Amino acid sequence: MRALSEPVADYIHSFNGEIQERLLAIRDAAFELVPDAEEAIKYRMPTIIYHGNLLHYAGFAHHIGIYPLPHAIETLKAVLAPYKQGKGSIQFQNDVPLPMDLIRKIIATRLEEKTLELELKKSTKRE
């Protein structure tokens, strides 16, 4: 397991044990899929950074919020349908297990988007 940065550790440890475990599971999945990523607190939430913001996540009393950007939500619309959503957010209620396979799919989708962005920037610079 990757060591927590101090700001993210402070954030996660401000919650009770169950919510801490849920936040850490999301974080671990992100670093498993994107080992070169970094982390910081942005918009008062832990943020996975890979060539810019990849994913924000946050703990609340009744749910965990994941903020992968609206395009990723649109891409995964069918599999996200059972979950409460906002324009750029998905809520996973704390009284049910986290759907870690789905969370990994969200992270992988964001990674694909970032990879395409990087390739596009490289090809644009060559022209």
Residue frames as a rotation matrix with the C-alpha (Angstrom) as fourth column:
MET 1
0.575 0.818 0.000 0.00
0.818 -0.575 0.000 0.00
0.000 0.000 -1.000 0.00
ARG 2
-0.170 -0.600 0.781 1.28
0.578 -0.703 -0.414 3.42
0.798 0.382 0.467 -0.92
ALA 3
-0.600 -0.115 -0.792 1.92
0.767 -0.363 -0.528 5.85
-0.227 -0.925 0.306 1.94
LEU 4
0.511 0.844 0.164 -0.74
0.857 -0.514 -0.025 8.51
0.063 0.154 -0.986 2.36
SER 5
-0.419 -0.530 0.737 0.25
0.381 -0.840 -0.387 12.10
0.824 0.119 0.554 1.78
GLU 6
-0.904 -0.010 -0.428 -0.22
0.419 -0.225 -0.880 14.14
-0.087 -0.974 0.207 4.94
PRO 7
-0.720 0.684 -0.119 -3.18
-0.678 -0.729 -0.091 16.22
-0.149 0.015 0.989 3.68
VAL 8
-0.130 0.686 -0.716 -5.02
-0.559 0.546 0.624 13.15
0.819 0.481 0.313 2.39
ALA 9
-0.568 -0.124 -0.814 -4.26
0.503 0.731 -0.462 11.24
0.652 -0.671 -0.352 5.61
ASP 10
-0.965 0.226 -0.134 -5.69
-0.032 -0.608 -0.794 14.12
-0.260 -0.761 0.594 7.64
TYR 11
-0.421 0.850 -0.316 -8.81
-0.878 -0.295 0.377 14.13
0.227 0.437 0.870 5.47
ILE 12
-0.114 0.379 -0.919 -9.40
-0.198 0.897 0.394 10.36
0.974 0.227 -0.027 5.63
HIS 13
-0.654 -0.220 -0.724 -8.68
0.583 0.464 -0.667 10.15
0.482 -0.858 -0.176 9.37
SER 14
-0.883 0.411 0.228 -11.31
-0.470 -0.788 -0.399 12.81
0.016 -0.459 0.888 10.05
PHE 15
0.061 0.926 -0.373 -13.97
-0.797 0.270 0.540 10.12
0.601 0.265 0.754 9.40
ASN 16
0.417 0.151 0.896 -15.04
-0.748 0.617 0.244 7.06
-0.517 -0.772 0.370 11.38
GLY 17
-0.401 -0.737 0.545 -13.42
-0.375 0.674 0.637 3.69
-0.836 0.051 -0.546 10.69
GLU 18
0.122 0.514 0.849 -15.99
0.589 0.651 -0.479 2.40
-0.799 0.558 -0.224 8.18
ILE 19
0.964 0.234 -0.128 -15.85
0.058 -0.650 -0.758 5.51
-0.261 0.723 -0.639 6.03
GLN 20
0.218 -0.961 -0.171 -12.05
-0.773 -0.277 0.571 5.55
-0.596 0.007 -0.803 6.29
GLU 21
-0.339 -0.334 0.880 -11.95
0.099 0.917 0.386 1.99
-0.935 0.218 -0.278 4.93
ARG 22
0.551 0.636 0.540 -14.22
0.637 0.098 -0.765 2.93
-0.539 0.765 -0.351 2.03
LEU 23
0.876 -0.283 -0.390 -12.12
-0.408 -0.867 -0.287 5.97
-0.257 0.410 -0.875 1.13
LEU 24
-0.091 -0.975 0.204 -8.91
-0.673 0.211 0.709 3.94
-0.734 -0.073 -0.675 1.35
ALA 25
-0.008 0.155 0.988 -10.40
0.452 0.882 -0.135 1.23
-0.892 0.445 -0.077 -0.90
ILE 26
0.923 0.355 0.146 -11.08
0.303 -0.441 -0.845 3.84
-0.236 0.824 -0.514 -3.60
ARG 27
0.592 -0.774 -0.226 -7.61
-0.743 -0.632 0.221 5.32
-0.313 0.037 -0.949 -3.19
ASP 28
-0.193 -0.682 0.705 -5.96
-0.294 0.726 0.622 1.88
-0.936 -0.088 -0.341 -3.36
ALA 29
0.389 0.415 0.822 -7.90
0.637 0.524 -0.566 1.01
-0.666 0.744 -0.060 -6.53
ALA 30
0.983 -0.019 -0.184 -6.80
-0.130 -0.781 -0.610 4.26
-0.132 0.624 -0.770 -8.14
PHE 31
0.237 -0.970 -0.043 -3.11
-0.891 -0.235 0.389 3.69
-0.388 -0.054 -0.920 -7.39
GLU 32
-0.052 -0.170 0.984 -3.42
0.100 0.980 0.174 0.05
-0.994 0.108 -0.034 -8.46
LEU 33
0.591 0.407 0.696 -4.67
0.703 0.164 -0.692 1.17
-0.396 0.899 -0.189 -11.88
VAL 34
0.759 -0.338 0.557 -2.55
0.128 -0.761 -0.636 4.33
0.639 0.554 -0.534 -12.15
PRO 35
0.547 -0.561 -0.622 0.67
0.837 0.337 0.432 3.67
-0.033 -0.757 0.653 -10.20
ASP 36
-0.501 -0.792 0.350 2.29
0.811 -0.571 -0.130 6.87
0.303 0.218 0.928 -11.52
ALA 37
0.363 0.735 0.572 -0.49
0.398 -0.678 0.619 9.04
0.843 0.003 -0.538 -10.15
GLU 38
-0.873 -0.486 0.034 -0.09
0.207 -0.432 -0.878 11.53
0.441 -0.760 0.478 -7.34
GLU 39
0.110 0.941 -0.319 -2.58
0.883 0.054 0.466 12.77
0.455 -0.333 -0.826 -4.78
ALA 40
-0.940 -0.271 0.208 -3.55
0.152 -0.876 -0.457 16.07
0.307 -0.398 0.865 -3.23
ILE 41
-0.209 0.899 -0.386 -6.49
0.761 -0.098 -0.641 17.81
-0.614 -0.428 -0.663 -1.67
LYS 42
-0.988 0.041 0.148 -8.38
0.069 -0.741 0.667 19.88
0.137 0.670 0.730 -4.23
TYR 43
-0.269 0.936 0.227 -11.80
-0.438 -0.329 0.837 21.41
0.858 0.126 0.498 -3.73
ARG 44
-0.186 0.067 0.980 -11.49
-0.982 0.017 -0.188 20.10
-0.030 -0.998 0.063 -0.15
MET 45
0.865 0.438 0.245 -11.46
-0.417 0.899 -0.134 16.47
-0.279 0.014 0.960 -1.40
PRO 46
-0.107 -0.870 0.481 -8.77
-0.054 0.488 0.871 13.87
-0.993 0.067 -0.100 -2.01
THR 47
0.755 0.267 -0.600 -7.84
-0.564 -0.204 -0.800 14.01
-0.336 0.942 -0.004 -5.68
ILE 48
0.266 -0.654 0.708 -5.98
0.536 0.711 0.455 11.50
-0.801 0.258 0.540 -7.80
ILE 49
0.575 -0.181 -0.798 -3.75
-0.537 -0.819 -0.202 13.42
-0.617 0.545 -0.568 -10.19
TYR 50
-0.082 -0.593 0.801 -2.41
0.582 0.624 0.521 12.04
-0.809 0.509 0.293 -13.44
HIS 51
-0.821 -0.250 0.514 -1.58
0.562 -0.517 0.646 14.73
0.104 0.819 0.565 -15.99
GLY 52
-0.588 0.658 0.471 -4.25
-0.550 -0.752 0.365 16.82
0.594 -0.045 0.803 -14.29
ASN 53
-0.396 0.523 0.755 -7.17
-0.791 0.224 -0.570 15.83
-0.467 -0.822 0.325 -12.11
LEU 54
-0.869 0.097 -0.484 -8.19
-0.208 0.818 0.536 12.25
0.448 0.567 -0.691 -12.75
LEU 55
0.029 0.863 -0.505 -10.71
0.437 0.443 0.783 11.68
0.899 -0.243 -0.364 -9.98
HIS 56
-0.584 -0.056 0.810 -11.96
-0.666 -0.538 -0.517 13.36
0.464 -0.841 0.277 -6.82
TYR 57
-0.098 0.613 -0.784 -13.56
0.400 0.746 0.533 11.36
0.911 -0.261 -0.318 -4.02
ALA 58
-0.607 -0.040 0.794 -15.10
-0.559 -0.689 -0.462 12.35
0.566 -0.724 0.396 -0.71
GLY 59
-0.715 0.343 -0.609 -16.71
0.597 0.752 -0.278 10.96
0.363 -0.563 -0.743 2.41
PHE 60
-0.435 0.674 0.597 -20.08
-0.620 -0.705 0.344 12.00
0.653 -0.220 0.725 3.77
ALA 61
-0.497 0.270 0.824 -22.27
-0.779 0.280 -0.561 10.75
-0.382 -0.921 0.071 6.62
HIS 62
0.317 0.785 0.531 -24.50
-0.387 0.619 -0.684 8.69
-0.866 0.011 0.500 4.34
HIS 63
0.955 0.014 0.297 -22.50
0.253 0.486 -0.837 8.17
-0.156 0.874 0.460 1.16
ILE 64
-0.179 -0.980 -0.085 -19.16
0.397 -0.151 0.905 8.27
-0.900 0.128 0.416 -0.61
GLY 65
0.824 0.423 -0.378 -19.00
-0.127 -0.511 -0.850 10.65
-0.552 0.748 -0.368 -3.55
ILE 66
-0.201 -0.842 0.500 -16.86
0.667 0.256 0.699 10.08
-0.717 0.475 0.510 -6.61
TYR 67
0.634 0.326 -0.702 -16.31
-0.149 -0.838 -0.524 12.93
-0.759 0.437 -0.483 -9.04
PRO 68
-0.058 -0.712 0.700 -14.87
0.598 0.536 0.595 11.60
-0.799 0.453 0.395 -12.33
LEU 69
-0.789 -0.076 -0.610 -16.03
-0.331 -0.783 0.526 14.46
-0.518 0.617 0.593 -14.62
PRO 70
0.106 0.990 -0.096 -19.29
-0.619 -0.010 -0.785 14.48
-0.778 0.142 0.612 -16.59
HIS 71
0.057 -0.098 -0.994 -17.89
-0.965 0.250 -0.080 12.82
0.256 0.963 -0.080 -19.72
ALA 72
-0.889 -0.418 -0.189 -16.96
-0.348 0.883 -0.316 9.64
0.299 -0.215 -0.930 -17.81
ILE 73
-0.579 0.759 0.299 -20.42
-0.193 0.229 -0.954 9.54
-0.792 -0.610 0.014 -16.26
GLU 74
0.288 0.675 -0.679 -21.99
-0.848 -0.150 -0.508 9.86
-0.445 0.722 0.529 -19.72
THR 75
-0.342 -0.522 -0.781 -19.73
-0.820 0.571 -0.022 7.10
0.458 0.633 -0.624 -21.07
LEU 76
-0.954 -0.100 -0.282 -20.79
0.046 0.882 -0.470 4.74
0.295 -0.461 -0.837 -18.25
LYS 77
-0.524 0.802 0.289 -24.40
-0.824 -0.563 0.068 5.91
0.217 -0.203 0.955 -18.08
ALA 78
0.224 0.690 -0.688 -25.93
-0.472 0.695 0.543 2.43
0.853 0.203 0.481 -18.38
VAL 79
-0.085 -0.309 -0.947 -23.93
0.563 0.769 -0.302 0.82
0.822 -0.559 0.109 -15.56
LEU 80
-0.956 -0.290 -0.032 -24.27
0.202 -0.579 -0.790 3.90
0.211 -0.762 0.612 -13.32
ALA 81
-0.365 0.897 0.250 -28.06
-0.186 -0.333 0.924 4.10
0.912 0.291 0.288 -13.68
PRO 82
0.300 0.571 -0.765 -28.79
0.621 0.492 0.611 2.48
0.724 -0.658 -0.207 -10.28
TYR 83
-0.286 -0.547 -0.787 -26.75
0.953 -0.249 -0.173 5.10
-0.101 -0.799 0.593 -8.40
LYS 84
0.766 0.494 -0.412 -27.70
0.499 -0.860 -0.105 8.64
-0.406 -0.125 -0.905 -7.43
GLN 85
-0.223 -0.848 0.481 -25.82
0.974 -0.170 0.152 11.10
-0.047 0.502 0.863 -9.65
GLY 86
0.452 0.224 -0.863 -25.22
0.132 -0.974 -0.183 14.75
-0.882 -0.031 -0.470 -10.20
LYS 87
0.901 -0.101 -0.422 -23.73
-0.427 -0.374 -0.823 16.48
-0.074 0.922 -0.381 -13.23
GLY 88
0.188 -0.916 -0.356 -20.23
-0.603 0.178 -0.777 15.28
0.775 0.360 -0.519 -12.34
SER 89
-0.556 -0.385 0.737 -20.79
-0.831 0.251 -0.496 13.02
0.006 -0.888 -0.460 -9.33
ILE 90
0.023 0.512 -0.858 -21.85
-0.159 0.850 0.503 9.54
0.987 0.125 0.101 -8.32
GLN 91
-0.107 0.009 0.994 -23.00
-0.981 -0.161 -0.104 8.61
0.159 -0.987 0.026 -4.82
PHE 92
-0.249 -0.005 -0.969 -22.44
0.018 1.000 -0.010 5.22
0.968 -0.020 -0.248 -3.23
GLN 93
0.575 0.593 0.563 -24.53
-0.539 -0.244 0.806 4.83
0.616 -0.767 0.180 -0.08
ASN 94
-0.399 -0.826 0.397 -22.60
-0.821 0.130 -0.556 3.85
0.408 -0.548 -0.730 3.06
ASP 95
0.013 0.469 0.883 -25.13
-0.804 0.530 -0.269 1.19
-0.594 -0.707 0.384 4.09
VAL 96
0.966 0.193 0.174 -24.24
-0.055 0.807 -0.589 -1.10
-0.254 0.559 0.790 1.14
PRO 97
0.215 -0.948 0.237 -20.87
0.570 0.319 0.758 -2.51
-0.793 -0.028 0.608 0.01
LEU 98
0.062 -0.310 -0.949 -18.87
-0.610 -0.764 0.210 -0.37
-0.790 0.565 -0.236 -2.39
PRO 99
0.912 0.229 0.341 -19.11
0.128 0.631 -0.765 -1.68
-0.391 0.741 0.546 -5.96
MET 100
0.189 -0.952 -0.241 -15.34
-0.196 -0.277 0.941 -1.90
-0.962 -0.131 -0.239 -6.37
ASP 101
-0.297 -0.268 0.916 -15.49
0.789 0.472 0.394 -3.45
-0.538 0.840 0.071 -9.85
LEU 102
0.606 0.592 0.532 -17.57
0.781 -0.571 -0.255 -0.48
0.153 0.570 -0.808 -11.00
ILE 103
0.840 -0.358 -0.408 -15.25
-0.096 -0.837 0.538 1.98
-0.535 -0.413 -0.737 -9.25
ARG 104
-0.198 -0.935 0.294 -12.28
0.228 0.248 0.942 0.40
-0.953 0.254 0.164 -11.02
LYS 105
-0.035 0.275 0.961 -14.18
0.991 0.135 -0.003 0.73
-0.130 0.952 -0.277 -14.30
ILE 106
0.930 0.364 -0.053 -14.75
0.361 -0.931 -0.052 4.45
-0.069 0.029 -0.997 -13.59
ILE 107
0.427 -0.856 -0.293 -11.06
-0.224 -0.414 0.882 4.95
-0.876 -0.311 -0.368 -12.85
ALA 108
-0.342 -0.554 0.759 -10.05
0.571 0.519 0.636 2.98
-0.746 0.651 0.138 -15.97
THR 109
0.442 0.587 0.678 -12.43
0.897 -0.307 -0.319 5.09
0.021 0.749 -0.662 -18.07
ARG 110
0.940 -0.146 -0.310 -10.85
-0.069 -0.967 0.246 8.28
-0.336 -0.210 -0.918 -16.74
LEU 111
0.015 -0.991 0.133 -7.39
-0.033 0.132 0.991 6.86
-0.999 -0.019 -0.030 -17.44
GLU 112
-0.128 0.021 0.992 -8.42
0.921 0.373 0.111 6.09
-0.367 0.928 -0.067 -21.04
GLU 113
0.842 0.490 0.226 -9.71
0.537 -0.800 -0.269 9.65
0.049 0.348 -0.936 -21.41
LYS 114
0.682 -0.652 -0.333 -6.46
-0.290 -0.658 0.695 11.09
-0.672 -0.377 -0.637 -20.04
THR 115
-0.194 -0.772 0.605 -4.38
0.369 0.514 0.774 8.84
-0.909 0.373 0.186 -22.30
LEU 116
0.219 0.364 0.905 -6.33
0.975 -0.045 -0.218 10.03
-0.039 0.930 -0.365 -25.35
GLU 117
0.980 0.114 -0.162 -5.89
0.128 -0.988 0.081 13.66
-0.151 -0.100 -0.983 -24.25
LEU 118
0.293 -0.951 -0.101 -2.14
-0.191 -0.162 0.968 13.16
-0.937 -0.265 -0.229 -23.95
GLU 119
-0.261 -0.359 0.896 -1.90
0.735 0.528 0.425 11.48
-0.626 0.770 0.126 -27.35
LEU 120
0.608 0.578 0.545 -3.92
0.790 -0.507 -0.344 14.30
0.077 0.640 -0.765 -28.91
LYS 121
0.869 -0.342 -0.359 -1.64
-0.165 -0.882 0.441 16.93
-0.467 -0.324 -0.823 -27.37
LYS 122
-0.078 -0.957 0.279 1.44
0.084 0.272 0.958 15.10
-0.993 0.098 0.059 -28.65
SER 123
-0.131 0.061 0.990 0.07
0.943 0.315 0.105 14.80
-0.306 0.947 -0.099 -32.17
THR 124
0.869 0.478 0.127 -0.98
0.495 -0.842 -0.216 18.46
0.004 0.250 -0.968 -32.17
LYS 125
0.570 -0.734 -0.369 2.54
-0.235 -0.576 0.783 19.54
-0.788 -0.359 -0.501 -31.17
ARG 126
-0.251 -0.700 0.668 4.04
0.469 0.516 0.717 17.55
-0.847 0.493 0.198 -34.05
GLU 127
0.376 0.514 0.771 1.96
0.914 -0.071 -0.399 19.34
-0.150 0.855 -0.496 -36.67
